[in-house]
Each structure stands twice: as structure tokens, then as C-alpha cells.
Amino acid sequence: MSAWQPLPDDLPPEVRHFVEQVRLLKDRTGLSLAALGARTAYSKSSWQRYLNATQPPPRQAIAALCRVAGLTSADAERFGVRWELAVRAWPRPSAPAPDPVKPERQREWEPEHGGYEEEVPTLPWWVESRSGAGDGVGAGGAFEGTPVDSSRWVLLVAVFLALGLVLLAVAGAVAFG
């Protein structure tokens, strides 16, 4: 089990409970933060921010952690509810001073309403989004659109491409001597 740094004293109880539960779930996986980052689409430093309550995790990060931990659909749904409660209560950063150069417009990279935007990670091309399949964490619950590893499909395509290349080489060798 990891030795976590203490959570800030001024955290709302919903946030404190959520982060403690996420820490327990992460510890239950037995993975280091680097290994957890490798198994999800979120970096080690992102997981450090989420698990030390300096930044709220996006819903997809919690869904990925639930998937890695092997939670049932019902348990993952409960984590989704805890996430919703925590994000609503999460302390917002103080508003930055207006930029004197562009006071009438908001800068492109800033959120419109000062709230947290759900971070959508860049996923590898071989990972696709589940589209309402009737199984797993995304089955009509809070984690709809959970990434699904389609590496079997990629392997199948690679095998067919390799076979096609071998056949083409044999045909070329026969045709051209």
C-alpha cells in the first residue's frame, strides 16, 4: 500500500471521501503510478494530481481505473456517482486577473465558465470507443463511451496483411522467375 501525502484540511467532505476511495482502488490494483499511467490514457503526473486532490480527475480517468481494477459494472457505477458528487463540490481555483491586452475576449485556451472541463485523453488509434454494447462498464451507465482495446482486430488485420504480402512475393517469384 502506498504512503499518500495528507489531503488538504479545507477539502469538502465529498471530495475527501472520493479521493480516499480512489486511492484505495489504486492501491488495490497493486500498480505504481507509472504502471497505472501505462495501462490508462493518463500520465503518472496526472494520476499524482488526481490522487493528491490538486485537480479533479476526468470521468474517463475514473472509468479507466475501474476497468484496470476489474470492478463490476455496479461498482464502477458507484464510482461514477461519487465522481459526480466530488466534482460538484471540488474547490474552484480563484479567477485570474483579466488580461489587459484582451479584456473583451476570452483567450482560446481558457474554459468559458471557469469550471473544470472534462479532460479527454488522446487514445492510441487501436483503441476505440464502446458504442452502447451491452456488456462491461459502459453498459448504459455513467461510463458510456469507455475505451475498449481492439488489439485482437489489429492483430487480425496485421496477419492478413502479412499473408497478402507473402502471397504477392510468391506470385512475383513465380511470374518473374
Phi and psi restraints in degrees (value plus and minus 20) as a CYANA .aco file:
   2 SER   PHI     -98.8   -58.8
   2 SER   PSI     132.6   172.6
   3 ALA   PHI    -115.2   -75.2
   3 ALA   PSI      82.4   122.4
   4 TRP   PHI    -105.7   -65.7
   4 TRP   PSI     128.8   168.8
   5 GLN   PHI     -93.3   -53.3
   5 GLN   PSI     129.7   169.7
   6 PRO   PHI     -82.7   -42.7
   6 PRO   PSI     124.8   164.8
   7 LEU   PHI     -96.8   -56.8
   7 LEU   PSI     131.8   171.8
   8 PRO   PHI     -78.4   -38.4
   8 PRO   PSI     125.0   165.0
   9 ASP   PHI     -88.8   -48.8
   9 ASP   PSI     -46.3    -6.3
  10 ASP   PHI    -109.3   -69.3
  10 ASP   PSI      -7.3    32.7
  11 LEU   PHI     -91.1   -51.1
  11 LEU   PSI     118.7   158.7
  12 PRO   PHI     -82.0   -42.0
  12 PRO   PSI     131.5   171.5
  13 PRO   PHI     -79.5   -39.5
  13 PRO   PSI     -54.8   -14.8
  14 GLU   PHI     -83.0   -43.0
  14 GLU   PSI     -61.8   -21.8
  15 VAL   PHI     -88.7   -48.7
  15 VAL   PSI     -65.6   -25.6
  16 ARG   PHI     -78.6   -38.6
  16 ARG   PSI     -67.4   -27.4
  17 HIS   PHI     -81.9   -41.9
  17 HIS   PSI     -65.1   -25.1
  18 PHE   PHI     -81.0   -41.0
  18 PHE   PSI     -69.1   -29.1
  19 VAL   PHI     -84.2   -44.2
  19 VAL   PSI     -59.4   -19.4
  20 GLU   PHI     -82.2   -42.2
  20 GLU   PSI     -61.2   -21.2
  21 GLN   PHI     -86.9   -46.9
  21 GLN   PSI     -59.4   -19.4
  22 VAL   PHI     -86.8   -46.8
  22 VAL   PSI     -58.5   -18.5
  23 ARG   PHI     -81.7   -41.7
  23 ARG   PSI     -64.3   -24.3
  24 LEU   PHI     -81.8   -41.8
  24 LEU   PSI     -61.9   -21.9
  25 LEU   PHI     -84.9   -44.9
  25 LEU   PSI     -61.8   -21.8
  26 LYS   PHI     -82.6   -42.6
  26 LYS   PSI     -64.2   -24.2
  27 ASP   PHI     -83.0   -43.0
  27 ASP   PSI     -55.0   -15.0
  28 ARG   PHI     -84.0   -44.0
  28 ARG   PSI     -48.7    -8.7
  29 THR   PHI     -90.7   -50.7
  29 THR   PSI     -45.3    -5.3
  30 GLY   PHI      56.0    96.0
  30 GLY   PSI     -12.0    28.0
  31 LEU   PHI    -111.9   -71.9
  31 LEU   PSI     128.6   168.6
  32 SER   PHI     -95.5   -55.5
  32 SER   PSI     149.4   189.4
  33 LEU   PHI     -83.5   -43.5
  33 LEU   PSI     -57.0   -17.0
  34 ALA   PHI     -85.1   -45.1
  34 ALA   PSI     -63.1   -23.1
  35 ALA   PHI     -87.3   -47.3
  35 ALA   PSI     -58.4   -18.4
  36 LEU   PHI     -84.0   -44.0
  36 LEU   PSI     -59.9   -19.9
  37 GLY   PHI     -82.3   -42.3
  37 GLY   PSI     -57.1   -17.1
  38 ALA   PHI     -90.5   -50.5
  38 ALA   PSI     -50.1   -10.1
  39 ARG   PHI    -107.7   -67.7
  39 ARG   PSI     -31.8     8.2
  40 THR   PHI    -144.1  -104.1
  40 THR   PSI     158.1   198.1
  41 ALA   PHI    -112.2   -72.2
  41 ALA   PSI       1.1    41.1
  42 TYR   PHI    -142.0  -102.0
  42 TYR   PSI     119.4   159.4
  43 SER   PHI     -94.5   -54.5
  43 SER   PSI     147.0   187.0
  44 LYS   PHI     -78.5   -38.5
  44 LYS   PSI     -64.3   -24.3
  45 SER   PHI     -86.6   -46.6
  45 SER   PSI     -53.4   -13.4
  46 SER   PHI     -83.4   -43.4
  46 SER   PSI     -66.2   -26.2
  47 TRP   PHI     -82.2   -42.2
  47 TRP   PSI     -55.8   -15.8
  48 GLN   PHI     -81.7   -41.7
  48 GLN   PSI     -63.5   -23.5
  49 ARG   PHI     -84.8   -44.8
  49 ARG   PSI     -61.8   -21.8
  50 TYR   PHI     -86.5   -46.5
  50 TYR   PSI     -63.2   -23.2
  51 LEU   PHI    -101.2   -61.2
  51 LEU   PSI     -31.6     8.4
  52 ASN   PHI    -126.0   -86.0
  52 ASN   PSI     -10.9    29.1
  53 ALA   PHI      42.8    82.8
  53 ALA   PSI       7.8    47.8
  54 THR   PHI    -109.2   -69.2
  54 THR   PSI     -37.3     2.7
  55 GLN   PHI    -170.6  -130.6
  55 GLN   PSI     118.2   158.2
  56 PRO   PHI     -92.4   -52.4
  56 PRO   PSI     120.0   160.0
  57 PRO   PHI     -96.3   -56.3
  57 PRO   PSI     129.1   169.1
  58 PRO   PHI     -90.7   -50.7
  58 PRO   PSI     136.8   176.8
  59 ARG   PHI     -75.8   -35.8
  59 ARG   PSI     -59.5   -19.5
  60 GLN   PHI     -84.9   -44.9
  60 GLN   PSI     -50.9   -10.9
  61 ALA   PHI     -87.0   -47.0
  61 ALA   PSI     -61.7   -21.7
  62 ILE   PHI     -87.5   -47.5
  62 ILE   PSI     -59.0   -19.0
  63 ALA   PHI     -82.3   -42.3
  63 ALA   PSI     -60.4   -20.4
  64 ALA   PHI     -85.4   -45.4
  64 ALA   PSI     -61.8   -21.8
  65 LEU   PHI     -83.4   -43.4
  65 LEU   PSI     -62.6   -22.6
  66 CYS   PHI     -81.4   -41.4
  66 CYS   PSI     -60.2   -20.2
  67 ARG   PHI     -85.3   -45.3
  67 ARG   PSI     -65.8   -25.8
  68 VAL   PHI     -83.7   -43.7
  68 VAL   PSI     -57.0   -17.0
  69 ALA   PHI     -97.2   -57.2
  69 ALA   PSI     -29.7    10.3
  70 GLY   PHI      55.1    95.1
  70 GLY   PSI      10.5    50.5
  71 LEU   PHI     -90.5   -50.5
  71 LEU   PSI     131.2   171.2
  72 THR   PHI     -91.0   -51.0
  72 THR   PSI     146.7   186.7
  73 SER   PHI     -80.7   -40.7
  73 SER   PSI     -59.4   -19.4
  74 ALA   PHI     -87.3   -47.3
  74 ALA   PSI     -61.8   -21.8
  75 ASP   PHI     -86.8   -46.8
  75 ASP   PSI     -58.7   -18.7
  76 ALA   PHI     -84.9   -44.9
  76 ALA   PSI     -56.3   -16.3
  77 GLU   PHI     -83.8   -43.8
  77 GLU   PSI     -60.3   -20.3
  78 ARG   PHI     -82.7   -42.7
  78 ARG   PSI     -59.5   -19.5
  79 PHE   PHI     -84.3   -44.3
  79 PHE   PSI     -54.2   -14.2
  80 GLY   PHI     -83.6   -43.6
  80 GLY   PSI     -59.7   -19.7
  81 VAL   PHI     -87.7   -47.7
  81 VAL   PSI     -63.4   -23.4
  82 ARG   PHI     -80.8   -40.8
  82 ARG   PSI     -59.1   -19.1
  83 TRP   PHI     -81.2   -41.2
  83 TRP   PSI     -66.4   -26.4
  84 GLU   PHI     -79.5   -39.5
  84 GLU   PSI     -64.7   -24.7
  85 LEU   PHI     -84.1   -44.1
  85 LEU   PSI     -61.9   -21.9
  86 ALA   PHI     -87.4   -47.4
  86 ALA   PSI     -63.2   -23.2
  87 VAL   PHI     -85.6   -45.6
  87 VAL   PSI     -56.1   -16.1
  88 ARG   PHI     -83.8   -43.8
  88 ARG   PSI     -55.0   -15.0
  89 ALA   PHI    -114.2   -74.2
  89 ALA   PSI     -27.1    12.9
  90 TRP   PHI     -81.1   -41.1
  90 TRP   PSI     112.7   152.7
  91 PRO   PHI     -82.4   -42.4
  91 PRO   PSI     112.1   152.1
  92 ARG   PHI    -107.2   -67.2
  92 ARG   PSI     123.4   163.4
  93 PRO   PHI     -87.5   -47.5
  93 PRO   PSI     131.6   171.6
  94 SER   PHI     -85.8   -45.8
  94 SER   PSI     128.2   168.2
  95 ALA   PHI     -87.5   -47.5
  95 ALA   PSI     114.5   154.5
  96 PRO   PHI     -92.0   -52.0
  96 PRO   PSI     136.4   176.4
  97 ALA   PHI     -84.4   -44.4
  97 ALA   PSI     124.1   164.1
  98 PRO   PHI     -83.1   -43.1
  98 PRO   PSI     124.9   164.9
  99 ASP   PHI     -96.4   -56.4
  99 ASP   PSI      99.7   139.7
 100 PRO   PHI     -85.3   -45.3
 100 PRO   PSI     -42.6    -2.6
 101 VAL   PHI     -96.2   -56.2
 101 VAL   PSI     -58.4   -18.4
 102 LYS   PHI    -146.8  -106.8
 102 LYS   PSI      40.2    80.2
 103 PRO   PHI     -90.9   -50.9
 103 PRO   PSI     -46.9    -6.9
 104 GLU   PHI    -104.0   -64.0
 104 GLU   PSI     -38.7     1.3
 105 ARG   PHI    -141.2  -101.2
 105 ARG   PSI     131.6   171.6
 106 GLN   PHI    -108.3   -68.3
 106 GLN   PSI     121.2   161.2
 107 ARG   PHI     -85.7   -45.7
 107 ARG   PSI     127.9   167.9
 108 GLU   PHI     -80.0   -40.0
 108 GLU   PSI     -53.3   -13.3
 109 TRP   PHI    -107.8   -67.8
 109 TRP   PSI     -23.7    16.3
 110 GLU   PHI    -109.9   -69.9
 110 GLU   PSI     121.1   161.1
 111 PRO   PHI     -82.7   -42.7
 111 PRO   PSI     126.0   166.0
 112 GLU   PHI     -84.3   -44.3
 112 GLU   PSI     -60.8   -20.8
 113 HIS   PHI    -130.8   -90.8
 113 HIS   PSI      -7.6    32.4
 114 GLY   PHI      55.9    95.9
 114 GLY   PSI     -19.0    21.0
 115 GLY   PHI    -107.6   -67.6
 115 GLY   PSI     159.9   199.9
 116 TYR   PHI    -103.0   -63.0
 116 TYR   PSI     113.4   153.4
 117 GLU   PHI    -111.4   -71.4
 117 GLU   PSI     124.0   164.0
 118 GLU   PHI     -91.2   -51.2
 118 GLU   PSI      99.4   139.4
 119 GLU   PHI     -93.3   -53.3
 119 GLU   PSI     105.2   145.2
 120 VAL   PHI    -128.2   -88.2
 120 VAL   PSI      94.3   134.3
 121 PRO   PHI     -93.0   -53.0
 121 PRO   PSI     138.1   178.1
 122 THR   PHI    -102.8   -62.8
 122 THR   PSI      98.8   138.8
 123 LEU   PHI    -118.4   -78.4
 123 LEU   PSI     131.6   171.6
 124 PRO   PHI     -80.9   -40.9
 124 PRO   PSI     135.8   175.8
 125 TRP   PHI     -84.1   -44.1
 125 TRP   PSI     -42.5    -2.5
 126 TRP   PHI    -106.6   -66.6
 126 TRP   PSI     -19.9    20.1
 127 VAL   PHI    -122.8   -82.8
 127 VAL   PSI     103.7   143.7
 128 GLU   PHI    -132.9   -92.9
 128 GLU   PSI     148.1   188.1
 129 SER   PHI    -113.2   -73.2
 129 SER   PSI     119.5   159.5
 130 ARG   PHI     -90.7   -50.7
 130 ARG   PSI     114.8   154.8
 131 SER   PHI    -134.0   -94.0
 131 SER   PSI      51.8    91.8
 132 GLY   PHI      51.1    91.1
 132 GLY   PSI       3.5    43.5
 133 ALA   PHI     -81.7   -41.7
 133 ALA   PSI     132.6   172.6
 134 GLY   PHI    -105.0   -65.0
 134 GLY   PSI      -0.7    39.3
 135 ASP   PHI    -154.6  -114.6
 135 ASP   PSI     145.1   185.1
 136 GLY   PHI      57.5    97.5
 136 GLY   PSI    -187.6  -147.6
 137 VAL   PHI     -85.8   -45.8
 137 VAL   PSI     -54.1   -14.1
 138 GLY   PHI    -104.6   -64.6
 138 GLY   PSI     -10.8    29.2
 139 ALA   PHI     -90.8   -50.8
 139 ALA   PSI      59.7    99.7
 140 GLY   PHI      48.8    88.8
 140 GLY   PSI     -10.0    30.0
 141 GLY   PHI    -123.3   -83.3
 141 GLY   PSI    -174.1  -134.1
 142 ALA   PHI     -91.8   -51.8
 142 ALA   PSI     -36.8     3.2
 143 PHE   PHI    -130.2   -90.2
 143 PHE   PSI      19.0    59.0
 144 GLU   PHI     -79.5   -39.5
 144 GLU   PSI     117.0   157.0
 145 GLY   PHI      67.8   107.8
 145 GLY   PSI      -3.6    36.4
 146 THR   PHI     -85.4   -45.4
 146 THR   PSI     116.0   156.0
 147 PRO   PHI     -83.2   -43.2
 147 PRO   PSI     121.4   161.4
 148 VAL   PHI    -141.6  -101.6
 148 VAL   PSI     110.9   150.9
 149 ASP   PHI     -95.2   -55.2
 149 ASP   PSI     100.4   140.4
 150 SER   PHI    -129.8   -89.8
 150 SER   PSI      20.2    60.2
 151 SER   PHI     -86.6   -46.6
 151 SER   PSI     -47.2    -7.2
 152 ARG   PHI     -83.5   -43.5
 152 ARG   PSI     -61.5   -21.5
 153 TRP   PHI     -82.5   -42.5
 153 TRP   PSI     -63.8   -23.8
 154 VAL   PHI     -83.0   -43.0
 154 VAL   PSI     -61.5   -21.5
 155 LEU   PHI     -83.2   -43.2
 155 LEU   PSI     -62.2   -22.2
 156 LEU   PHI     -81.7   -41.7
 156 LEU   PSI     -65.4   -25.4
 157 VAL   PHI     -82.0   -42.0
 157 VAL   PSI     -62.6   -22.6
 158 ALA   PHI     -82.7   -42.7
 158 ALA   PSI     -60.3   -20.3
 159 VAL   PHI     -84.9   -44.9
 159 VAL   PSI     -64.6   -24.6
 160 PHE   PHI     -84.0   -44.0
 160 PHE   PSI     -59.1   -19.1
 161 LEU   PHI     -84.9   -44.9
 161 LEU   PSI     -60.9   -20.9
 162 ALA   PHI     -84.6   -44.6
 162 ALA   PSI     -62.7   -22.7
 163 LEU   PHI     -82.3   -42.3
 163 LEU   PSI     -62.4   -22.4
 164 GLY   PHI     -81.7   -41.7
 164 GLY   PSI     -60.4   -20.4
 165 LEU   PHI     -85.0   -45.0
 165 LEU   PSI     -61.9   -21.9
 166 VAL   PHI     -84.1   -44.1
 166 VAL   PSI     -64.6   -24.6
 167 LEU   PHI     -81.5   -41.5
 167 LEU   PSI     -61.1   -21.1
 168 LEU   PHI     -84.3   -44.3
 168 LEU   PSI     -60.0   -20.0
 169 ALA   PHI     -86.2   -46.2
 169 ALA   PSI     -61.6   -21.6
 170 VAL   PHI     -85.3   -45.3
 170 VAL   PSI     -64.4   -24.4
 171 ALA   PHI     -83.0   -43.0
 171 ALA   PSI     -59.7   -19.7
 172 GLY   PHI     -85.3   -45.3
 172 GLY   PSI     -60.1   -20.1
 173 ALA   PHI     -85.8   -45.8
 173 ALA   PSI     -58.9   -18.9
 174 VAL   PHI     -90.2   -50.2
 174 VAL   PSI     -63.4   -23.4
 175 ALA   PHI     -91.3   -51.3
 175 ALA   PSI     -57.4   -17.4
 176 PHE   PHI    -127.3   -87.3
 176 PHE   PSI      -9.8    30.2
